[in-house]
Amino acid sequence: MVDKAPRISITLVDMAFQGAAIGRQDGKVIFAEYGIPGEEVVVELEKERRDYALGRVVEVISPSPWRVEPPCPYFGVCGGCQWQHIAYQEQVRLKGHVVAQQLIRIGKFVQPPVSPCIPAPEPLGYRNHARFSADEEGNLGFVSRAGSGYQFIRIERCLLMHPWINEMLAQLQGKGKGQHQVAIRYGVNTGQGLIHPDLRHVVPSVPSGQKFYEEELLGHRFRISGASFFQTNTRGAEKLAGVVRERLSPSGNETVVDAYAGVGTFSVLVAPFVRRVLAIEESSAAVEDALYNIAGLDNVIYRKGKVEALLGELGIVPDAIILDPPRTGCHPKAIESILKLKAPKLVYVSCSPDTLARDLRRLCDGGYHLVDVTPIDMFPQTYHVECVATLELR
């Protein structure tokens, strides 16, 4: 006979960084998935430790006024969304709150200057990139955590995906046998698609195996290869780029370093407003795309290599540095190089508030002043949030 997981009744008082609501019982912190602060709920505990426990809400005794009916039949099962049960207006507010709490808890900022979170233009149907797993029968879907293991869930339609991606999924569904994953990407502003791997021998009607596709942001066209990173929310990326340009507030005579430059998104969008852009990127695929994307821009220079290695070899002090590192944040040596350069302004783009808070503390301890952190909701229905932090040299 299998023992039933213990259940407890608690009142939820806050929201944690990774999307679970927080309650407390007998001095122990309880992280409750699918809860909302202010609710009285029953939580089924899945994992217990000495000073905290993890679980999920199985009954809502006193619902929050922000609780709504999730529109997706897979919600709570596939794991891709954490907040579909929360009204979108409250999702946006909670993201700003969580960012501020990370800056206080990890960054040790007493009153962090966090601006209101910028909402997404489209709370659903916004994703331009999907990566579906395939099971042994060729079904396409997502792999979700289930208890101590994982389970495969066949997906007929994902509400976060752009309609074109769901159309391609419908045609490819059941035909992924022998594949580990099938990636589908779409240029929302160009109508171009990219599907990997090449499945034309299985589904001739679906174009696949492309080397790259193109997307447009703010009137500029970008080539993106299958191995290159690009923002998964096109409309959100345009808002993000607008905030970065605004925070730079260029006069037209600046030299700007674009660190972790990728396919050249910020370099291309900033170049018309500054004197020169020096871009640094280590991915070979991204650099190859970037060289294509900057064609015709004679004030953008690309250097291939690690940011922590090349920042110290610039030979100049730039007027500003754009930082857009991966989720893990900046390498410690990159932070050291930034502090030695003493650029008057830094604009730090981050998709992870915890590593952002860590790096901002290091930068401020090294001589910078945190002017503003603006959260941008690039990932509605999930706990993920993009941030643009602006720092000035003291």
KOLSE-170183 format. One record per residue (C-alpha): residue number from 0; chain; z, x, y. Coordinates in steps of 0.2 Angstrom, whole numbers. Example, Ala and Ser with C-alpha at 12.3 -4.5 7.8 and 13.67 -1.06 7.14 Angstrom:
<rs>
<r lumza="0" marfi="A" pz="39" px="62" py="-22"/>
<r lumza="1" marfi="A" pz="36" px="68" py="-5"/>
</rs>
This chain:
<rs>
<r lumza="0" marfi="A" pz="0" px="0" py="0"/>
<r lumza="1" marfi="A" pz="-5" px="7" py="17"/>
<r lumza="2" marfi="A" pz="8" px="7" py="30"/>
<r lumza="3" marfi="A" pz="4" px="-3" py="46"/>
<r lumza="4" marfi="A" pz="3" px="6" py="62"/>
<r lumza="5" marfi="A" pz="18" px="3" py="73"/>
<r lumza="6" marfi="A" pz="16" px="-9" py="88"/>
<r lumza="7" marfi="A" pz="26" px="-9" py="104"/>
<r lumza="8" marfi="A" pz="27" px="-20" py="119"/>
<r lumza="9" marfi="A" pz="26" px="-11" py="136"/>
<r lumza="10" marfi="A" pz="21" px="-13" py="154"/>
<r lumza="11" marfi="A" pz="7" px="-2" py="160"/>
<r lumza="12" marfi="A" pz="11" px="7" py="176"/>
<r lumza="13" marfi="A" pz="-4" px="19" py="180"/>
<r lumza="14" marfi="A" pz="-21" px="26" py="174"/>
<r lumza="15" marfi="A" pz="-23" px="43" py="165"/>
<r lumza="16" marfi="A" pz="-37" px="55" py="169"/>
<r lumza="17" marfi="A" pz="-46" px="51" py="152"/>
<r lumza="18" marfi="A" pz="-47" px="33" py="154"/>
<r lumza="19" marfi="A" pz="-31" px="26" py="145"/>
<r lumza="20" marfi="A" pz="-18" px="16" py="155"/>
<r lumza="21" marfi="A" pz="0" px="24" py="155"/>
<r lumza="22" marfi="A" pz="16" px="16" py="150"/>
<r lumza="23" marfi="A" pz="33" px="22" py="145"/>
<r lumza="24" marfi="A" pz="46" px="18" py="132"/>
<r lumza="25" marfi="A" pz="62" px="27" py="127"/>
<r lumza="26" marfi="A" pz="57" px="42" py="138"/>
<r lumza="27" marfi="A" pz="40" px="44" py="129"/>
<r lumza="28" marfi="A" pz="24" px="43" py="138"/>
<r lumza="29" marfi="A" pz="12" px="30" py="130"/>
<r lumza="30" marfi="A" pz="-7" px="32" py="133"/>
<r lumza="31" marfi="A" pz="-15" px="15" py="129"/>
<r lumza="32" marfi="A" pz="-34" px="13" py="128"/>
<r lumza="33" marfi="A" pz="-41" px="-3" py="135"/>
<r lumza="34" marfi="A" pz="-27" px="-7" py="146"/>
<r lumza="35" marfi="A" pz="-25" px="-9" py="165"/>
<r lumza="36" marfi="A" pz="-11" px="-4" py="176"/>
<r lumza="37" marfi="A" pz="1" px="-19" py="180"/>
<r lumza="38" marfi="A" pz="-2" px="-27" py="163"/>
<r lumza="39" marfi="A" pz="11" px="-31" py="150"/>
<r lumza="40" marfi="A" pz="3" px="-27" py="133"/>
<r lumza="41" marfi="A" pz="6" px="-24" py="114"/>
<r lumza="42" marfi="A" pz="0" px="-7" py="110"/>
<r lumza="43" marfi="A" pz="-4" px="-1" py="92"/>
<r lumza="44" marfi="A" pz="1" px="17" py="91"/>
<r lumza="45" marfi="A" pz="-12" px="29" py="82"/>
<r lumza="46" marfi="A" pz="-4" px="45" py="85"/>
<r lumza="47" marfi="A" pz="14" px="50" py="90"/>
<r lumza="48" marfi="A" pz="21" px="66" py="96"/>
<r lumza="49" marfi="A" pz="38" px="71" py="102"/>
<r lumza="50" marfi="A" pz="36" px="67" py="120"/>
<r lumza="51" marfi="A" pz="20" px="56" py="120"/>
<r lumza="52" marfi="A" pz="10" px="43" py="110"/>
<r lumza="53" marfi="A" pz="-8" px="38" py="109"/>
<r lumza="54" marfi="A" pz="-13" px="20" py="105"/>
<r lumza="55" marfi="A" pz="-24" px="5" py="110"/>
<r lumza="56" marfi="A" pz="-21" px="-12" py="117"/>
<r lumza="57" marfi="A" pz="-21" px="-25" py="104"/>
<r lumza="58" marfi="A" pz="-14" px="-40" py="114"/>
<r lumza="59" marfi="A" pz="-13" px="-43" py="132"/>
<r lumza="60" marfi="A" pz="3" px="-53" py="136"/>
<r lumza="61" marfi="A" pz="1" px="-53" py="155"/>
<r lumza="62" marfi="A" pz="-17" px="-49" py="160"/>
<r lumza="63" marfi="A" pz="-22" px="-40" py="176"/>
<r lumza="64" marfi="A" pz="-32" px="-50" py="189"/>
<r lumza="65" marfi="A" pz="-45" px="-36" py="187"/>
<r lumza="66" marfi="A" pz="-47" px="-39" py="168"/>
<r lumza="67" marfi="A" pz="-64" px="-46" py="164"/>
<r lumza="68" marfi="A" pz="-74" px="-50" py="148"/>
<r lumza="69" marfi="A" pz="-84" px="-34" py="143"/>
<r lumza="70" marfi="A" pz="-102" px="-38" py="142"/>
<r lumza="71" marfi="A" pz="-106" px="-27" py="128"/>
<r lumza="72" marfi="A" pz="-104" px="-32" py="110"/>
<r lumza="73" marfi="A" pz="-100" px="-14" py="105"/>
<r lumza="74" marfi="A" pz="-86" px="-11" py="118"/>
<r lumza="75" marfi="A" pz="-70" px="-5" py="110"/>
<r lumza="76" marfi="A" pz="-80" px="1" py="94"/>
<r lumza="77" marfi="A" pz="-93" px="14" py="100"/>
<r lumza="78" marfi="A" pz="-82" px="23" py="112"/>
<r lumza="79" marfi="A" pz="-95" px="27" py="124"/>
<r lumza="80" marfi="A" pz="-87" px="15" py="138"/>
<r lumza="81" marfi="A" pz="-69" px="15" py="141"/>
<r lumza="82" marfi="A" pz="-68" px="3" py="156"/>
<r lumza="83" marfi="A" pz="-80" px="-12" py="153"/>
<r lumza="84" marfi="A" pz="-64" px="-23" py="153"/>
<r lumza="85" marfi="A" pz="-60" px="-19" py="171"/>
<r lumza="86" marfi="A" pz="-69" px="-27" py="186"/>
<r lumza="87" marfi="A" pz="-81" px="-14" py="194"/>
<r lumza="88" marfi="A" pz="-73" px="-15" py="211"/>
<r lumza="89" marfi="A" pz="-56" px="-9" py="203"/>
<r lumza="90" marfi="A" pz="-65" px="4" py="192"/>
<r lumza="91" marfi="A" pz="-71" px="12" py="208"/>
<r lumza="92" marfi="A" pz="-53" px="12" py="216"/>
<r lumza="93" marfi="A" pz="-46" px="19" py="200"/>
<r lumza="94" marfi="A" pz="-57" px="33" py="200"/>
<r lumza="95" marfi="A" pz="-52" px="38" py="218"/>
<r lumza="96" marfi="A" pz="-34" px="37" py="212"/>
<r lumza="97" marfi="A" pz="-36" px="47" py="197"/>
<r lumza="98" marfi="A" pz="-45" px="61" py="207"/>
<r lumza="99" marfi="A" pz="-31" px="61" py="219"/>
<r lumza="100" marfi="A" pz="-18" px="62" py="205"/>
<r lumza="101" marfi="A" pz="-27" px="77" py="197"/>
<r lumza="102" marfi="A" pz="-27" px="86" py="213"/>
<r lumza="103" marfi="A" pz="-8" px="83" py="215"/>
<r lumza="104" marfi="A" pz="-3" px="87" py="197"/>
<r lumza="105" marfi="A" pz="-15" px="101" py="193"/>
<r lumza="106" marfi="A" pz="-20" px="108" py="210"/>
<r lumza="107" marfi="A" pz="-2" px="106" py="218"/>
<r lumza="108" marfi="A" pz="-10" px="98" py="233"/>
<r lumza="109" marfi="A" pz="4" px="88" py="242"/>
<r lumza="110" marfi="A" pz="-8" px="76" py="251"/>
<r lumza="111" marfi="A" pz="-25" px="79" py="245"/>
<r lumza="112" marfi="A" pz="-39" px="73" py="257"/>
<r lumza="113" marfi="A" pz="-48" px="61" py="245"/>
<r lumza="114" marfi="A" pz="-61" px="50" py="253"/>
<r lumza="115" marfi="A" pz="-64" px="32" py="245"/>
<r lumza="116" marfi="A" pz="-75" px="33" py="230"/>
<r lumza="117" marfi="A" pz="-93" px="29" py="233"/>
<r lumza="118" marfi="A" pz="-99" px="15" py="221"/>
<r lumza="119" marfi="A" pz="-114" px="16" py="210"/>
<r lumza="120" marfi="A" pz="-130" px="6" py="215"/>
<r lumza="121" marfi="A" pz="-131" px="0" py="197"/>
<r lumza="122" marfi="A" pz="-115" px="-3" py="187"/>
<r lumza="123" marfi="A" pz="-126" px="-6" py="171"/>
<r lumza="124" marfi="A" pz="-143" px="0" py="166"/>
<r lumza="125" marfi="A" pz="-142" px="16" py="176"/>
<r lumza="126" marfi="A" pz="-143" px="30" py="162"/>
<r lumza="127" marfi="A" pz="-159" px="39" py="161"/>
<r lumza="128" marfi="A" pz="-154" px="50" py="146"/>
<r lumza="129" marfi="A" pz="-149" px="44" py="129"/>
<r lumza="130" marfi="A" pz="-144" px="55" py="114"/>
<r lumza="131" marfi="A" pz="-144" px="44" py="98"/>
<r lumza="132" marfi="A" pz="-137" px="50" py="81"/>
<r lumza="133" marfi="A" pz="-147" px="46" py="65"/>
<r lumza="134" marfi="A" pz="-139" px="41" py="49"/>
<r lumza="135" marfi="A" pz="-146" px="44" py="31"/>
<r lumza="136" marfi="A" pz="-156" px="28" py="31"/>
<r lumza="137" marfi="A" pz="-164" px="33" py="48"/>
<r lumza="138" marfi="A" pz="-154" px="21" py="59"/>
<r lumza="139" marfi="A" pz="-151" px="26" py="77"/>
<r lumza="140" marfi="A" pz="-134" px="24" py="85"/>
<r lumza="141" marfi="A" pz="-118" px="32" py="91"/>
<r lumza="142" marfi="A" pz="-104" px="41" py="81"/>
<r lumza="143" marfi="A" pz="-87" px="35" py="86"/>
<r lumza="144" marfi="A" pz="-69" px="41" py="83"/>
<r lumza="145" marfi="A" pz="-61" px="29" py="70"/>
<r lumza="146" marfi="A" pz="-43" px="33" py="67"/>
<r lumza="147" marfi="A" pz="-42" px="51" py="60"/>
<r lumza="148" marfi="A" pz="-61" px="51" py="56"/>
<r lumza="149" marfi="A" pz="-78" px="46" py="63"/>
<r lumza="150" marfi="A" pz="-90" px="32" py="60"/>
<r lumza="151" marfi="A" pz="-108" px="29" py="63"/>
<r lumza="152" marfi="A" pz="-113" px="13" py="73"/>
<r lumza="153" marfi="A" pz="-130" px="7" py="73"/>
<r lumza="154" marfi="A" pz="-135" px="2" py="91"/>
<r lumza="155" marfi="A" pz="-148" px="-11" py="95"/>
<r lumza="156" marfi="A" pz="-146" px="-10" py="114"/>
<r lumza="157" marfi="A" pz="-135" px="0" py="125"/>
<r lumza="158" marfi="A" pz="-131" px="-9" py="142"/>
<r lumza="159" marfi="A" pz="-129" px="8" py="151"/>
<r lumza="160" marfi="A" pz="-146" px="14" py="147"/>
<r lumza="161" marfi="A" pz="-162" px="10" py="158"/>
<r lumza="162" marfi="A" pz="-172" px="-4" py="150"/>
<r lumza="163" marfi="A" pz="-186" px="8" py="146"/>
<r lumza="164" marfi="A" pz="-174" px="18" py="135"/>
<r lumza="165" marfi="A" pz="-169" px="2" py="126"/>
<r lumza="166" marfi="A" pz="-187" px="-2" py="123"/>
<r lumza="167" marfi="A" pz="-190" px="14" py="115"/>
<r lumza="168" marfi="A" pz="-175" px="13" py="105"/>
<r lumza="169" marfi="A" pz="-181" px="-4" py="98"/>
<r lumza="170" marfi="A" pz="-197" px="4" py="92"/>
<r lumza="171" marfi="A" pz="-189" px="19" py="84"/>
<r lumza="172" marfi="A" pz="-174" px="10" py="77"/>
<r lumza="173" marfi="A" pz="-173" px="13" py="58"/>
<r lumza="174" marfi="A" pz="-186" px="27" py="59"/>
<r lumza="175" marfi="A" pz="-175" px="42" py="62"/>
<r lumza="176" marfi="A" pz="-173" px="47" py="44"/>
<r lumza="177" marfi="A" pz="-171" px="66" py="42"/>
<r lumza="178" marfi="A" pz="-166" px="68" py="60"/>
<r lumza="179" marfi="A" pz="-149" px="74" py="67"/>
<r lumza="180" marfi="A" pz="-152" px="66" py="84"/>
<r lumza="181" marfi="A" pz="-166" px="58" py="94"/>
<r lumza="182" marfi="A" pz="-165" px="61" py="113"/>
<r lumza="183" marfi="A" pz="-174" px="49" py="125"/>
<r lumza="184" marfi="A" pz="-176" px="53" py="143"/>
<r lumza="185" marfi="A" pz="-184" px="43" py="157"/>
<r lumza="186" marfi="A" pz="-190" px="47" py="175"/>
<r lumza="187" marfi="A" pz="-184" px="31" py="184"/>
<r lumza="188" marfi="A" pz="-195" px="35" py="200"/>
<r lumza="189" marfi="A" pz="-210" px="42" py="190"/>
<r lumza="190" marfi="A" pz="-211" px="31" py="175"/>
<r lumza="191" marfi="A" pz="-213" px="47" py="164"/>
<r lumza="192" marfi="A" pz="-203" px="49" py="148"/>
<r lumza="193" marfi="A" pz="-198" px="62" py="135"/>
<r lumza="194" marfi="A" pz="-193" px="59" py="117"/>
<r lumza="195" marfi="A" pz="-187" px="73" py="106"/>
<r lumza="196" marfi="A" pz="-191" px="77" py="92"/>
<r lumza="197" marfi="A" pz="-209" px="73" py="89"/>
<r lumza="198" marfi="A" pz="-209" px="57" py="79"/>
<r lumza="199" marfi="A" pz="-228" px="53" py="81"/>
<r lumza="200" marfi="A" pz="-231" px="55" py="63"/>
<r lumza="201" marfi="A" pz="-218" px="41" py="60"/>
<r lumza="202" marfi="A" pz="-221" px="30" py="75"/>
<r lumza="203" marfi="A" pz="-238" px="33" py="82"/>
<r lumza="204" marfi="A" pz="-236" px="20" py="95"/>
<r lumza="205" marfi="A" pz="-222" px="29" py="104"/>
<r lumza="206" marfi="A" pz="-226" px="45" py="113"/>
<r lumza="207" marfi="A" pz="-214" px="59" py="108"/>
<r lumza="208" marfi="A" pz="-213" px="78" py="107"/>
<r lumza="209" marfi="A" pz="-217" px="81" py="126"/>
<r lumza="210" marfi="A" pz="-212" px="98" py="133"/>
<r lumza="211" marfi="A" pz="-206" px="91" py="149"/>
<r lumza="212" marfi="A" pz="-206" px="75" py="160"/>
<r lumza="213" marfi="A" pz="-204" px="73" py="179"/>
<r lumza="214" marfi="A" pz="-192" px="64" py="190"/>
<r lumza="215" marfi="A" pz="-191" px="61" py="209"/>
<r lumza="216" marfi="A" pz="-176" px="62" py="220"/>
<r lumza="217" marfi="A" pz="-177" px="58" py="239"/>
<r lumza="218" marfi="A" pz="-196" px="60" py="238"/>
<r lumza="219" marfi="A" pz="-196" px="77" py="229"/>
<r lumza="220" marfi="A" pz="-203" px="79" py="212"/>
<r lumza="221" marfi="A" pz="-194" px="89" py="198"/>
<r lumza="222" marfi="A" pz="-200" px="95" py="181"/>
<r lumza="223" marfi="A" pz="-187" px="94" py="168"/>
<r lumza="224" marfi="A" pz="-189" px="102" py="150"/>
<r lumza="225" marfi="A" pz="-180" px="95" py="135"/>
<r lumza="226" marfi="A" pz="-168" px="109" py="135"/>
<r lumza="227" marfi="A" pz="-164" px="108" py="154"/>
<r lumza="228" marfi="A" pz="-149" px="98" py="162"/>
<r lumza="229" marfi="A" pz="-153" px="84" py="174"/>
<r lumza="230" marfi="A" pz="-141" px="71" py="181"/>
<r lumza="231" marfi="A" pz="-141" px="56" py="170"/>
<r lumza="232" marfi="A" pz="-140" px="43" py="184"/>
<r lumza="233" marfi="A" pz="-155" px="44" py="196"/>
<r lumza="234" marfi="A" pz="-149" px="33" py="209"/>
<r lumza="235" marfi="A" pz="-132" px="41" py="209"/>
<r lumza="236" marfi="A" pz="-140" px="58" py="210"/>
<r lumza="237" marfi="A" pz="-149" px="53" py="226"/>
<r lumza="238" marfi="A" pz="-132" px="48" py="233"/>
<r lumza="239" marfi="A" pz="-124" px="64" py="227"/>
<r lumza="240" marfi="A" pz="-138" px="75" py="235"/>
<r lumza="241" marfi="A" pz="-136" px="65" py="251"/>
<r lumza="242" marfi="A" pz="-117" px="69" py="252"/>
<r lumza="243" marfi="A" pz="-120" px="87" py="248"/>
<r lumza="244" marfi="A" pz="-132" px="89" py="262"/>
<r lumza="245" marfi="A" pz="-121" px="80" py="274"/>
<r lumza="246" marfi="A" pz="-106" px="91" py="269"/>
<r lumza="247" marfi="A" pz="-116" px="107" py="272"/>
<r lumza="248" marfi="A" pz="-121" px="100" py="289"/>
<r lumza="249" marfi="A" pz="-135" px="113" py="291"/>
<r lumza="250" marfi="A" pz="-142" px="118" py="308"/>
<r lumza="251" marfi="A" pz="-157" px="126" py="301"/>
<r lumza="252" marfi="A" pz="-153" px="144" py="302"/>
<r lumza="253" marfi="A" pz="-141" px="145" py="287"/>
<r lumza="254" marfi="A" pz="-142" px="156" py="271"/>
<r lumza="255" marfi="A" pz="-136" px="145" py="257"/>
<r lumza="256" marfi="A" pz="-132" px="151" py="239"/>
<r lumza="257" marfi="A" pz="-135" px="138" py="226"/>
<r lumza="258" marfi="A" pz="-124" px="143" py="211"/>
<r lumza="259" marfi="A" pz="-127" px="136" py="194"/>
<r lumza="260" marfi="A" pz="-143" px="130" py="202"/>
<r lumza="261" marfi="A" pz="-151" px="122" py="186"/>
<r lumza="262" marfi="A" pz="-169" px="116" py="188"/>
<r lumza="263" marfi="A" pz="-167" px="118" py="207"/>
<r lumza="264" marfi="A" pz="-161" px="100" py="212"/>
<r lumza="265" marfi="A" pz="-150" px="106" py="227"/>
<r lumza="266" marfi="A" pz="-161" px="121" py="231"/>
<r lumza="267" marfi="A" pz="-176" px="110" py="234"/>
<r lumza="268" marfi="A" pz="-167" px="96" py="243"/>
<r lumza="269" marfi="A" pz="-158" px="108" py="255"/>
<r lumza="270" marfi="A" pz="-172" px="120" py="258"/>
<r lumza="271" marfi="A" pz="-181" px="110" py="272"/>
<r lumza="272" marfi="A" pz="-164" px="110" py="282"/>
<r lumza="273" marfi="A" pz="-159" px="129" py="281"/>
<r lumza="274" marfi="A" pz="-167" px="146" py="284"/>
<r lumza="275" marfi="A" pz="-165" px="152" py="266"/>
<r lumza="276" marfi="A" pz="-158" px="147" py="249"/>
<r lumza="277" marfi="A" pz="-153" px="160" py="236"/>
<r lumza="278" marfi="A" pz="-152" px="151" py="219"/>
<r lumza="279" marfi="A" pz="-143" px="158" py="203"/>
<r lumza="280" marfi="A" pz="-145" px="150" py="186"/>
<r lumza="281" marfi="A" pz="-143" px="158" py="168"/>
<r lumza="282" marfi="A" pz="-153" px="145" py="158"/>
<r lumza="283" marfi="A" pz="-170" px="152" py="154"/>
<r lumza="284" marfi="A" pz="-177" px="134" py="152"/>
<r lumza="285" marfi="A" pz="-169" px="128" py="168"/>
<r lumza="286" marfi="A" pz="-176" px="143" py="178"/>
<r lumza="287" marfi="A" pz="-193" px="141" py="171"/>
<r lumza="288" marfi="A" pz="-193" px="123" py="177"/>
<r lumza="289" marfi="A" pz="-185" px="128" py="194"/>
<r lumza="290" marfi="A" pz="-199" px="141" py="197"/>
<r lumza="291" marfi="A" pz="-211" px="126" py="195"/>
<r lumza="292" marfi="A" pz="-201" px="115" py="206"/>
<r lumza="293" marfi="A" pz="-199" px="127" py="221"/>
<r lumza="294" marfi="A" pz="-218" px="131" py="221"/>
<r lumza="295" marfi="A" pz="-223" px="129" py="240"/>
<r lumza="296" marfi="A" pz="-205" px="133" py="246"/>
<r lumza="297" marfi="A" pz="-206" px="150" py="253"/>
<r lumza="298" marfi="A" pz="-188" px="150" py="258"/>
<r lumza="299" marfi="A" pz="-180" px="148" py="240"/>
<r lumza="300" marfi="A" pz="-177" px="163" py="229"/>
<r lumza="301" marfi="A" pz="-172" px="161" py="211"/>
<r lumza="302" marfi="A" pz="-161" px="174" py="202"/>
<r lumza="303" marfi="A" pz="-158" px="172" py="183"/>
<r lumza="304" marfi="A" pz="-141" px="177" py="177"/>
<r lumza="305" marfi="A" pz="-123" px="172" py="176"/>
<r lumza="306" marfi="A" pz="-115" px="167" py="192"/>
<r lumza="307" marfi="A" pz="-100" px="178" py="190"/>
<r lumza="308" marfi="A" pz="-111" px="193" py="188"/>
<r lumza="309" marfi="A" pz="-124" px="190" py="202"/>
<r lumza="310" marfi="A" pz="-113" px="183" py="216"/>
<r lumza="311" marfi="A" pz="-105" px="201" py="218"/>
<r lumza="312" marfi="A" pz="-123" px="208" py="220"/>
<r lumza="313" marfi="A" pz="-130" px="198" py="234"/>
<r lumza="314" marfi="A" pz="-128" px="211" py="247"/>
<r lumza="315" marfi="A" pz="-125" px="198" py="261"/>
<r lumza="316" marfi="A" pz="-112" px="185" py="266"/>
<r lumza="317" marfi="A" pz="-120" px="168" py="265"/>
<r lumza="318" marfi="A" pz="-116" px="154" py="277"/>
<r lumza="319" marfi="A" pz="-112" px="142" py="263"/>
<r lumza="320" marfi="A" pz="-111" px="141" py="244"/>
<r lumza="321" marfi="A" pz="-115" px="126" py="234"/>
<r lumza="322" marfi="A" pz="-106" px="127" py="217"/>
<r lumza="323" marfi="A" pz="-111" px="115" py="203"/>
<r lumza="324" marfi="A" pz="-103" px="122" py="187"/>
<r lumza="325" marfi="A" pz="-102" px="114" py="170"/>
<r lumza="326" marfi="A" pz="-88" px="103" py="165"/>
<r lumza="327" marfi="A" pz="-77" px="119" py="161"/>
<r lumza="328" marfi="A" pz="-78" px="124" py="180"/>
<r lumza="329" marfi="A" pz="-81" px="141" py="188"/>
<r lumza="330" marfi="A" pz="-78" px="157" py="178"/>
<r lumza="331" marfi="A" pz="-63" px="166" py="185"/>
<r lumza="332" marfi="A" pz="-74" px="181" py="190"/>
<r lumza="333" marfi="A" pz="-85" px="169" py="199"/>
<r lumza="334" marfi="A" pz="-70" px="163" py="209"/>
<r lumza="335" marfi="A" pz="-65" px="181" py="213"/>
<r lumza="336" marfi="A" pz="-83" px="185" py="219"/>
<r lumza="337" marfi="A" pz="-82" px="170" py="230"/>
<r lumza="338" marfi="A" pz="-66" px="175" py="238"/>
<r lumza="339" marfi="A" pz="-73" px="192" py="241"/>
<r lumza="340" marfi="A" pz="-89" px="185" py="249"/>
<r lumza="341" marfi="A" pz="-79" px="175" py="262"/>
<r lumza="342" marfi="A" pz="-93" px="162" py="265"/>
<r lumza="343" marfi="A" pz="-88" px="151" py="279"/>
<r lumza="344" marfi="A" pz="-91" px="135" py="269"/>
<r lumza="345" marfi="A" pz="-90" px="130" py="251"/>
<r lumza="346" marfi="A" pz="-97" px="113" py="244"/>
<r lumza="347" marfi="A" pz="-91" px="111" py="226"/>
<r lumza="348" marfi="A" pz="-99" px="98" py="215"/>
<r lumza="349" marfi="A" pz="-89" px="94" py="199"/>
<r lumza="350" marfi="A" pz="-90" px="81" py="185"/>
<r lumza="351" marfi="A" pz="-72" px="85" py="179"/>
<r lumza="352" marfi="A" pz="-57" px="82" py="191"/>
<r lumza="353" marfi="A" pz="-45" px="93" py="181"/>
<r lumza="354" marfi="A" pz="-55" px="109" py="182"/>
<r lumza="355" marfi="A" pz="-60" px="105" py="200"/>
<r lumza="356" marfi="A" pz="-42" px="104" py="204"/>
<r lumza="357" marfi="A" pz="-38" px="120" py="195"/>
<r lumza="358" marfi="A" pz="-52" px="129" py="204"/>
<r lumza="359" marfi="A" pz="-48" px="122" py="221"/>
<r lumza="360" marfi="A" pz="-31" px="128" py="220"/>
<r lumza="361" marfi="A" pz="-37" px="146" py="216"/>
<r lumza="362" marfi="A" pz="-49" px="145" py="231"/>
<r lumza="363" marfi="A" pz="-36" px="138" py="243"/>
<r lumza="364" marfi="A" pz="-24" px="151" py="238"/>
<r lumza="365" marfi="A" pz="-37" px="164" py="241"/>
<r lumza="366" marfi="A" pz="-40" px="159" py="259"/>
<r lumza="367" marfi="A" pz="-49" px="142" py="260"/>
<r lumza="368" marfi="A" pz="-44" px="126" py="267"/>
<r lumza="369" marfi="A" pz="-48" px="110" py="257"/>
<r lumza="370" marfi="A" pz="-57" px="98" py="270"/>
<r lumza="371" marfi="A" pz="-62" px="84" py="259"/>
<r lumza="372" marfi="A" pz="-65" px="78" py="241"/>
<r lumza="373" marfi="A" pz="-77" px="63" py="240"/>
<r lumza="374" marfi="A" pz="-78" px="55" py="222"/>
<r lumza="375" marfi="A" pz="-95" px="47" py="218"/>
<r lumza="376" marfi="A" pz="-96" px="35" py="203"/>
<r lumza="377" marfi="A" pz="-111" px="42" py="193"/>
<r lumza="378" marfi="A" pz="-104" px="35" py="177"/>
<r lumza="379" marfi="A" pz="-99" px="16" py="179"/>
<r lumza="380" marfi="A" pz="-90" px="8" py="164"/>
<r lumza="381" marfi="A" pz="-83" px="25" py="159"/>
<r lumza="382" marfi="A" pz="-68" px="36" py="166"/>
<r lumza="383" marfi="A" pz="-80" px="50" py="171"/>
<r lumza="384" marfi="A" pz="-82" px="53" py="190"/>
<r lumza="385" marfi="A" pz="-92" px="66" py="200"/>
<r lumza="386" marfi="A" pz="-84" px="74" py="215"/>
<r lumza="387" marfi="A" pz="-90" px="83" py="230"/>
<r lumza="388" marfi="A" pz="-77" px="95" py="238"/>
<r lumza="389" marfi="A" pz="-79" px="103" py="254"/>
<r lumza="390" marfi="A" pz="-69" px="119" py="259"/>
<r lumza="391" marfi="A" pz="-69" px="130" py="274"/>
<r lumza="392" marfi="A" pz="-63" px="148" py="276"/>
<r lumza="393" marfi="A" pz="-46" px="148" py="285"/>
</rs>
